[in-house]
């Protein structure tokens, strides 16, 4: 066999499990073991979750561990063995795969021990999926684990904030005060249109280059509360990742003096998290209650009180649009908001995974009012905010930056 063929057989063995080994040995024309020592350990880590699950829990009698279909697999009720398993998957697999395996461990095996023992939770890879799980179970987390859970959430919040903060701040400061110029150079505040227009006389025909004599920059000064930004966030369970990203984005907005930021979350009730958002985004996330019904109309009605200058307001509805409340009232409110001059957008998802299932009929109705509905990854949101502040056509922007079919 070639090395490439051996590698393929080994990968299929890891995918299919131990029961497939005899057939794969025949296919590979070998009677020897298909896995080396490292691969065998990797196989055991996978078998603990995926062997013999068949869509149901393989709990041991204690209800807190894992039991695989083979004697060599399974984690039992032993915390040391579970800790070793956590270490193994982080050693053998890249971070994105670790996140999936951890989530599957909880979903397939009911591995509550992973979340409720501080020494185990401290070894979990902090990621957005795990934060979503903690948020959904926060009412059941014992006191001894709460500090560890909070630290895990804090790590993820800080990572996402670091990832998005500079781009969002640059987008906002680059869009505001567009008519004022500053002698201080700033790449993010460069006024391209004015610089090109005022330097056309310096165009070098021979070299076909524009050589500016003077470069113009926008004034970076921020006027207090110049714009109102309202994030209205659906906290139903299917929107978990979007809730986390939108809440953290809201905390970044809240830290900017030029924006009056409101962060609202809703199911059948409406909760205003604006104060927590401005003070501590971790506390804000623990104030979110994932799951429950959905009354979008009720939340939009609540948000209307914050719209004092419609043409200076950005309203971002983060929802899959499955309305459990008054649908006709919702559509009327959104239409009136758009007609008044509010820059309204519906993000069907604000996540790295793309658009979830959503109510196509409501989305199309909103789109007919001129309210674009589309999925947006967090990295593209700054572009959307900058365009809204500049007064650009949001439907055109949706066609450019949407991560899936735009409406």
C-alpha positions in Angstrom: 0.0 0.0 0.0 1.1 3.6 -0.6 1.3 5.9 2.4 -1.7 7.9 1.0 -3.8 4.7 0.8 -2.8 3.8 4.4 -3.9 7.2 5.6 -7.2 6.9 3.9 -7.9 3.5 5.4 -6.9 4.8 8.9 -9.3 7.8 8.6 -12.2 5.5 7.5 -11.4 3.3 10.6 -11.6 6.4 12.9 -14.9 7.4 11.2 -16.6 4.0 11.2 -15.3 2.6 14.5 -13.9 -0.7 15.7 -16.7 -2.8 14.1 -15.5 -1.8 10.6 -11.9 -2.9 11.2 -12.1 -6.5 9.7 -13.5 -5.2 6.5 -11.1 -2.3 6.3 -8.2 -4.7 6.9 -9.4 -6.8 4.0 -9.7 -3.7 1.8 -6.2 -2.6 2.9 -4.7 -6.0 2.3 -3.3 -6.2 5.8 -3.9 -8.3 8.9 -2.1 -5.9 11.2 -3.7 -3.1 13.3 -4.8 -0.1 11.3 -4.2 2.4 14.1 -0.9 3.4 15.7 -0.8 4.4 19.4 -1.8 8.0 18.9 -4.6 7.1 16.6 -5.8 4.4 19.0 -6.1 7.1 21.8 -7.9 9.4 19.4 -10.3 6.5 18.5 -11.0 5.9 22.2 -11.8 9.6 22.7 -14.3 9.5 19.8 -15.7 6.1 20.8 -16.6 7.5 24.3 -19.1 9.8 22.6 -20.1 8.3 19.2 -20.0 4.5 19.6 -23.3 2.9 20.3 -25.2 6.2 20.8 -27.9 5.6 18.2 -29.4 9.0 19.1 -30.0 8.0 22.8 -28.1 8.4 26.0 -25.6 5.8 27.0 -25.3 6.9 30.6 -24.0 4.7 33.3 -26.1 3.9 36.4 -24.8 7.0 38.2 -26.3 9.3 35.6 -23.2 11.5 35.5 -20.7 9.6 33.2 -20.4 8.1 29.8 -20.6 4.4 28.9 -19.5 3.5 25.4 -20.4 0.3 23.5 -16.9 -1.2 23.9 -15.1 -2.0 27.1 -12.3 0.2 26.1 -14.6 3.2 25.5 -16.6 5.2 27.9 -15.8 7.6 30.7 -17.8 6.1 33.5 -18.4 8.3 36.6 -14.8 9.0 37.2 -13.8 12.7 37.2 -10.1 11.8 36.6 -11.1 9.8 33.5 -13.3 12.6 32.3 -10.5 15.1 32.8 -8.2 12.9 30.8 -10.8 12.7 28.0 -11.1 16.5 27.9 -7.3 16.7 27.6 -7.2 14.0 24.9 -9.7 15.7 22.6 -7.9 19.1 23.0 -4.6 17.4 22.1 -5.9 15.4 19.1 -8.3 17.7 17.4 -8.3 21.3 16.2 -10.4 23.9 18.2 -13.4 23.9 15.9 -13.7 20.1 16.2 -13.2 20.2 19.9 -16.2 22.5 20.2 -18.4 20.0 18.3 -17.3 17.0 20.3 -17.9 18.9 23.6 -21.3 19.9 22.5 -22.1 16.3 21.4 -20.9 15.0 24.7 -23.5 17.1 26.5 -26.3 16.4 24.0 -25.8 12.7 23.3 -24.6 11.6 26.8 -26.3 14.0 29.1 -22.9 14.9 30.5 -24.0 17.3 33.2 -20.8 16.4 35.2 -18.9 18.4 32.6 -20.7 21.6 33.5 -21.3 21.1 37.2 -17.9 20.2 38.5 -15.5 23.2 38.7 -12.3 21.2 38.1 -13.8 19.7 34.9 -15.4 22.9 33.6 -12.1 24.7 34.0 -10.7 22.3 31.4 -13.4 22.8 28.8 -12.4 24.8 25.7 -14.2 28.2 26.0 -16.2 28.8 22.8 -19.5 30.2 21.8 -21.3 26.9 21.8 -20.3 26.2 25.3 -21.5 29.7 26.4 -24.8 29.0 24.7 -25.1 25.7 26.7 -24.2 27.5 30.0 -26.8 30.2 29.3 -29.5 27.6 28.6 -28.7 25.8 31.9 -27.8 28.7 34.0 -30.7 28.2 36.4 -29.4 24.7 37.2 -25.7 25.5 37.7 -24.7 24.9 41.3 -23.1 27.6 43.4 -19.7 25.9 43.4 -19.5 26.1 39.6 -20.9 29.6 39.0 -17.5 31.4 39.3 -15.9 28.9 36.9 -18.8 29.2 34.5 -18.5 33.0 34.6 -14.8 32.9 33.9 -15.4 30.7 30.9 -18.0 33.1 29.5 -15.7 36.0 30.2 -13.0 34.5 28.1 -15.3 34.1 25.1 -16.7 37.6 25.6 -13.2 39.1 25.6 -12.2 37.1 22.5 -15.3 38.2 20.5 -14.9 41.8 21.7 -11.3 41.9 20.7 -12.2 40.4 17.3 -15.0 43.0 16.6 -14.3 46.1 18.6 -11.7 47.9 16.5 -13.7 47.4 13.3 -17.0 48.6 14.8 -15.3 51.7 16.3 -13.6 52.4 13.1 -16.8 52.1 11.1 -18.7 54.4 13.5 -16.1 57.1 13.9 -15.4 57.0 10.1 -19.0 57.6 9.3 -19.9 60.3 11.8 -19.0 64.0 11.3 -18.4 63.5 7.6 -18.4 67.2 6.7 -15.7 68.2 9.2 -12.1 67.7 8.4 -9.1 67.4 10.7 -5.4 68.2 10.2 -4.6 65.0 12.1 -3.9 62.0 9.8 -5.9 58.8 10.3 -6.1 56.0 7.8 -9.6 55.0 9.0 -10.8 58.6 8.7 -9.3 59.3 5.2 -11.8 61.3 3.1 -11.2 59.7 -0.3 -13.8 61.6 -2.3 -12.6 65.1 -1.1 -8.9 64.1 -1.5 -9.4 62.9 -5.1 -11.7 65.8 -6.1 -9.4 68.5 -4.8 -6.3 67.0 -6.2 -7.5 66.2 -9.8 -5.3 69.1 -11.1 -2.3 67.2 -9.9 -3.0 64.1 -12.0 0.2 63.0 -13.8 -0.9 62.0 -17.4 2.4 60.4 -18.3 2.5 58.1 -15.2 -1.3 57.8 -14.9 -1.1 58.6 -11.2 -2.9 61.0 -9.0 -0.3 62.6 -6.7 -2.2 64.5 -4.0 -0.8 67.8 -2.8 -3.0 67.6 0.3 -4.8 64.7 1.9 -8.1 65.3 3.8 -9.2 63.5 6.9 -12.5 63.4 8.6 -12.7 64.9 12.1 -12.6 62.0 14.6 -14.4 64.1 17.3 -17.6 62.4 18.5 -20.7 64.2 19.4 -22.5 62.7 22.4 -25.5 60.5 21.6 -25.6 61.6 18.0 -27.3 58.4 16.9 -29.6 55.9 18.5 -28.9 52.2 17.9 -31.5 49.7 19.1 -30.7 46.0 19.1 -33.9 44.0 19.5 -32.9 40.4 20.0 -35.0 37.2 19.8 -33.8 34.9 22.7 -35.5 31.8 21.5 -33.3 28.7 21.7 -32.7 28.5 17.9 -31.1 32.0 18.0 -28.5 31.2 20.7 -25.3 32.1 18.8 -27.0 35.2 17.4 -28.0 36.3 20.9 -24.5 36.0 22.2 -22.9 37.9 19.2 -25.6 40.6 19.2 -25.3 41.2 22.9 -21.6 41.6 22.8 -21.9 43.9 19.8 -24.4 45.9 21.8 -21.9 46.3 24.6 -19.3 47.7 22.1 -21.9 50.2 20.9 -22.7 51.1 24.5 -19.1 52.0 25.1 -19.2 54.7 22.4 -20.3 58.2 23.5 -21.6 59.1 20.1 -24.2 56.3 20.2 -27.3 56.0 22.5 -27.5 52.2 22.6 -30.5 50.1 23.7 -30.2 46.3 24.0 -33.5 44.5 24.3 -34.1 40.8 24.5 -37.5 39.1 24.2 -39.4 35.8 24.1 -43.0 36.3 25.2 -41.7 38.9 27.7 -39.5 41.9 27.0 -36.3 42.5 29.0 -34.2 45.7 28.8 -30.5 44.8 29.2 -29.2 48.3 28.3 -27.7 49.0 31.7 -26.0 45.6 32.1 -24.8 46.0 28.5 -23.0 49.2 29.3 -21.6 48.0 32.6 -20.7 44.3 32.2 -21.4 42.2 29.1 -20.9 39.0 31.1 -23.7 39.9 33.5 -25.8 40.9 30.5 -25.4 37.4 28.9 -26.4 35.8 32.2 -29.5 37.9 32.1 -30.5 36.3 28.8 -33.0 33.4 29.1 -32.8 31.1 26.0 -35.9 29.3 25.0 -39.6 30.0 25.4 -42.1 31.5 23.1 -41.8 34.5 20.8 -43.7 37.8 20.8 -41.8 40.1 18.3 -44.6 42.6 18.1 -44.5 43.2 21.9 -40.8 43.9 21.8 -41.0 46.2 18.8 -43.8 48.2 20.6 -41.5 48.5 23.6 -38.6 49.7 21.4 -40.7 52.4 19.8 -40.4 54.6 22.9 -36.6 55.1 22.2 -37.1 56.5 18.7 -37.1 60.3 19.2 -35.3 61.1 15.9 -36.3 58.5 13.3 -33.7 59.6 10.8 -31.0 59.3 13.4 -32.0 55.9 14.5 -30.8 52.4 13.5 -33.1 49.6 14.5 -31.7 46.1 14.2 -34.1 43.2 14.7 -32.2 39.9 15.3 -34.8 37.2 14.8 -35.9 34.2 12.7 -39.3 36.0 12.5 -41.5 33.1 13.8 -44.1 35.4 15.4 -46.2 33.9 18.2 -47.8 37.3 18.9 -49.8 39.7 16.7 -48.3 39.3 13.2 -50.4 42.0 11.5 -49.5 44.5 14.3 -45.8 43.6 13.9 -45.9 44.2 10.2 -47.7 47.5 10.7 -45.2 48.8 13.3 -42.2 47.8 11.1 -43.8 49.5 8.0 -44.5 52.7 10.0 -40.9 52.7 11.4 -39.4 52.4 7.9 -41.7 55.2 6.5 -40.7 57.5 9.4 -37.1 57.3 8.3 -35.7 54.7 10.7 -32.9 52.7 9.2 -34.4 49.3 10.0 -32.7 45.9 9.3 -33.7 42.3 10.1 -30.8 40.0 10.7 -32.2 36.4 10.4 -28.9 35.3 11.9 -25.8 37.1 13.4 -23.5 34.1 13.5 -20.7 32.3 11.8 -23.0 29.4 10.8 -25.2 31.2 8.4 -29.0 31.5 8.3 -31.2 29.2 10.4 -34.7 28.2 9.5 -36.9 31.3 9.4 -40.4 32.5 8.5 -40.1 33.2 4.8 -43.5 34.9 4.4 -42.8 37.5 7.2 -39.3 38.1 5.8 -40.6 38.8 2.3 -43.3 41.1 3.7 -40.7 43.1 5.5 -38.5 43.2 2.4 -41.5 44.7 0.5 -41.5 47.6 2.9 -37.8 48.2 2.1 -36.5 46.5 5.2 -33.8 44.0 4.2 -33.7 40.6 5.8 -30.6 38.6 5.6 -28.0 36.6 7.5 -24.8 38.4 8.5 -21.6 37.1 10.0 -20.3 39.3 12.9 -17.3 40.3 10.9 -19.5 41.9 8.3 -21.6 43.9 10.7 -19.3 46.9 10.9 -19.8 47.4 7.2 -23.5 47.4 7.7 -23.4 49.9 10.5 -21.1 52.2 8.6 -23.4 52.1 5.6 -26.4 52.9 7.7 -24.7 55.9 9.4 -23.6 57.2 6.0 -27.2 56.9 4.6 -26.4 54.2 2.0 -29.1 52.0 0.5 -29.3 49.1 3.0 -31.0 46.8 0.5 -28.0 47.2 -1.8 -25.7 46.6 1.1 -27.6 43.4 2.0 -27.0 42.1 -1.5 -23.3 42.7 -1.0 -22.7 41.5 2.5 -25.4 39.0 3.2 -24.1 35.5 3.9 -27.1 33.8 2.3 -30.0 34.6 0.1 -31.1 38.2 0.7 -34.7 39.2 0.6 
